[in-house]
Amino acid sequence: QTLGSVNEKFSKTDENLRRLYIMSELRYDGQTVVVTGAGGGLGKAYATFYGSRGANVVVNDLGGSFKGEGKSTKAADVVVEEIKAAGGKAVANYDSVEDGEKIIETAIKAFGRIDILINNAGILRDISFKNMTDADWDLIYKVHVKGPYKCARAAWPYFRKQKYGRVINTASAAGLFGSFGQTNYSAAKLSQVGFTETLAKEGFKYNILCNVIAPIAASRMTETVMPPEVLELLKPDFVVPLVGVLTHSSNKHETGSIFEVGGGHIAKIRWQRAKGGLLKTGPSMTPGAVLKIWDNVKDYSKPSYPEGPADFMGLLEEAQKLPDNQP
Ligand code: NAD
């Protein structure tokens, strides 16, 4: 349907309603979506959403426990059947995201293309840092860092060639803010912010838009740490609409952004730089000189919002123009 036909339905004063109406009609016909870890939780919600809106869906899931033990084809198969029963198109893939190229190959073999990649698969190996083993650390790294890399790396040549791609990576509040007992997970999840921001910069001229979400949702990952009445407010379905908007072809500019999303709340998150203090570099840049400007270093009353390494370079020149620091 055209924008004109939508306009006929709503008067100009109903701008918000008109927008909502257009959004509710977002479709993905003819596009192929890969959702990793789509056998349950958030991944299942994404997969069934895209399946119900015309996309070809690759339902990837290793089918192991939430700690990353074992595997099974059942998790992915059940979701594929559900999508098909509702009239959608879907195929299963049972590989670990560590073998991302096999997952993308499934998309190409089954549907001949890949348009949207949702890097969602995840596990937990929560343990205090004192008791952390290399195995706990490495497994989290493999699933949450190497997996998204392998999937994106395999999809990238297709995205570039067709000058179209939409990627969602999955971070976590644990990565943004830290979380007791989750050093491995926090480190891996924050990596997705840097990964996404650089992918966004490299991809933009090829119309490849990449965003990262820090979701909160009821799933087997969270069901043991939150009470049932809270879980009820946090259905994975409430994360899906944002992902639907960001990965739709009507999104032409939103890229390299971090979103907090869950339970009806959606907000962008960004880095904030305090006022800061400048010191002349050289012998007079002593710890005592740092203490003299300490209040400015932590003064957030007039923040700035740096967006890249170049934002810092200008400050270097300014620092050079300063007189020597007073002892
Ligand atoms: P979930 O356990 O329900 O879903 C994760 C899925 O990934 C599972 O079906 C699992 O079998 C699959 N999986 C695990 N390892 C895999 C691998 N190597 N290859 C392929 N599939 C694999 O959990 P969820 O809550 O839906 O989590 C989805 C994503 O969201 C994860 O990346 C998680 O870290 C992140 N996340 C979730 C929350 C939350 O509140 N639920 C919060 C922050 C981040």
Boltz pocket constraint, residues with backbone or C-beta under 6 A from the ligand:
constraints:
  - pocket:
      binder: B
      contacts: [[A, 36], [A, 37], [A, 38], [A, 39], [A, 40], [A, 41], [A, 42], [A, 43], [A, 60], [A, 61], [A, 62], [A, 63], [A, 64], [A, 65], [A, 66], [A, 68], [A, 75], [A, 95], [A, 96], [A, 97], [A, 98], [A, 119], [A, 120], [A, 121], [A, 122], [A, 123], [A, 143], [A, 147], [A, 170], [A, 171], [A, 172], [A, 173], [A, 214], [A, 215], [A, 216], [A, 217], [A, 218], [A, 219], [A, 220], [A, 221], [A, 222]]
      max_distance: 6.0
